[in-house]
């Protein structure tokens, strides 16, 4: 019986680790599935495709600490002709991750027509995060 105790402990630890990792793995799967729907549809994205992709991405966002699913939701909304809804997500992202250049770029793009000063402010913030670097001169 004593020899079985370490094995039982090892199995219990493996099961606990699996239970801990499962939601993260499901999030990755859902994110990939949502992205695949959009990639396959391309310019022919139907409202049903958009709803299904957004639902998968929202599920992924709920089960991961990564902001990537939310970025994809904002991109999808922008692509789907819903810039105000995209801006709403992007505003949340820049609030939570002020150093995220992709979120600032999305916010600028989403605000482009409806709020040009807001778009300009987002671009200024993006430039501050990612300043242009002069090219390095070749050494002779």
C-alpha positions in Angstrom: 0.0 0.0 0.0 2.9 2.4 0.8 4.3 1.9 -2.7 0.9 3.0 -4.2 0.8 6.3 -2.3 3.3 8.1 -4.5 1.5 6.9 -7.6 -1.9 8.0 -6.3 -0.4 11.4 -5.5 1.1 11.7 -8.9 -2.2 10.8 -10.6 -4.0 13.3 -8.4 -1.5 16.0 -9.4 -1.8 15.2 -13.0 -5.6 15.3 -12.9 -5.4 18.7 -11.1 -3.0 20.1 -13.7 -5.3 18.9 -16.5 -8.3 20.5 -14.9 -6.4 23.7 -14.5 -5.1 23.7 -18.1 -8.4 22.6 -19.8 -10.1 26.1 -19.9 -6.9 27.6 -21.4 -6.8 24.9 -24.1 -10.5 25.4 -24.8 -9.9 29.1 -25.1 -7.2 28.5 -27.7 -9.4 26.2 -29.6 -12.3 28.6 -29.6 -10.1 31.5 -30.7 -8.7 29.5 -33.6 -12.2 28.4 -34.6 -13.4 32.0 -34.6 -10.5 33.1 -36.6 -10.9 30.3 -39.1 -14.5 31.3 -39.8 -13.4 34.8 -40.7 -10.5 33.7 -42.8 -12.5 31.2 -44.8 -15.4 33.7 -45.4 -13.1 36.6 -46.3 -15.1 39.4 -48.0 -18.1 37.0 -48.1 -18.6 37.0 -44.3 -22.3 36.6 -43.6 -24.0 38.0 -40.6 -24.4 34.4 -39.3 -20.6 33.8 -39.8 -19.9 37.0 -37.9 -22.2 36.1 -35.0 -20.7 32.6 -34.7 -17.1 33.9 -34.9 -17.8 36.6 -32.3 -19.4 34.1 -30.0 -16.4 31.8 -30.2 -14.0 34.7 -29.6 -16.1 35.9 -26.7 -15.9 32.4 -25.1 -12.2 32.4 -25.7 -11.9 35.8 -24.1 -13.8 34.7 -21.0 -11.3 31.8 -20.4 -7.9 33.4 -21.0 -5.9 36.3 -19.6 -4.7 37.1 -23.1 -6.2 40.1 -24.8 -5.9 38.5 -28.3 -9.5 37.2 -28.5 -10.8 40.7 -27.6 -8.6 42.3 -30.2 -10.0 39.8 -32.8 -13.5 40.7 -31.7 -12.8 44.4 -32.3 -11.2 43.6 -35.7 -14.2 41.5 -36.6 -16.6 44.3 -35.7 -14.6 46.8 -37.7 -14.5 44.4 -40.7 -18.2 43.8 -40.3 -19.0 47.5 -40.6 -19.6 48.2 -36.9 -16.9 50.8 -35.9 -18.7 52.0 -32.8 -18.9 48.5 -31.4 -15.2 48.0 -32.4 -14.3 51.2 -30.6 -16.1 50.1 -27.5 -13.9 47.0 -27.3 -10.8 48.9 -28.2 -11.4 51.4 -25.5 -11.6 48.7 -22.9 -8.4 47.2 -24.2 -6.4 50.4 -24.1 -7.8 51.1 -20.6 -6.7 47.6 -19.4 -3.4 47.5 -21.5 -2.3 51.1 -22.1 1.0 49.8 -23.6 -0.7 47.6 -26.3 0.0 49.2 -29.7 -2.4 46.9 -31.6 -5.3 48.1 -29.3 -4.4 51.8 -29.9 -4.2 51.2 -33.7 -7.6 49.5 -33.6 -9.1 52.4 -31.6 -7.7 54.9 -34.1 -9.1 53.0 -37.0 -12.5 52.5 -35.3 -12.8 56.2 -34.5 -11.6 57.4 -37.9 -14.9 58.7 -39.3 -17.0 59.2 -36.2 -14.4 60.9 -34.0 -11.4 62.3 -35.9 -9.9 64.1 -32.8 -10.2 60.8 -30.8 -8.6 58.9 -33.7 -5.8 61.5 -33.8 -5.2 61.1 -30.1 -5.1 57.3 -30.4 -2.6 57.6 -33.2 -0.5 60.0 -31.2 -0.5 57.5 -28.3 0.5 54.7 -30.7 3.4 56.8 -32.1 4.5 57.5 -28.5 4.6 53.7 -27.9 6.2 52.8 -31.2 8.3 55.7 -32.4 9.9 55.5 -35.8 13.6 54.5 -35.6 16.1 55.9 -38.0 17.7 53.2 -40.2 21.1 52.2 -39.2 23.8 53.2 -41.7 25.9 50.4 -43.0 29.4 50.2 -41.7 32.2 50.4 -44.3 
